[in-house]
């Protein structure tokens, strides 16, 4: 089966399967590899025990960071909050997410003659499991009362 989203949204499936969390750039960020993953779907009738979604602070981190949005040359990635309203045909209205304009991303790929990937390159989670992630995760888990002050 081709690796497209025609049979279902790969990032949404990955999040529901417990692989990671959805990010501002629209990718699935995993605890081990950050956004450096290539998602695909496998359909089987083999009995499997399902995993549950995980939360390791990506949503809160992305709300504050915005680095991918600032560095995006096509301004595809929104700096605004998550919303239920889609920005283009590539977004699913009714789903709370950062609604990015992927038409701009595709247009930039065509104009520049290839893949961009700046959003992945600048994402702090691309850097691997470094000490700052442990610190951020601890802060998110233990200082939720400060969220309104930190996130505006």
Order of alpha helices (4+ residues) and beta strands (2+ residues): alpha-beta-beta-alpha-alpha-alpha-alpha-alpha-alpha
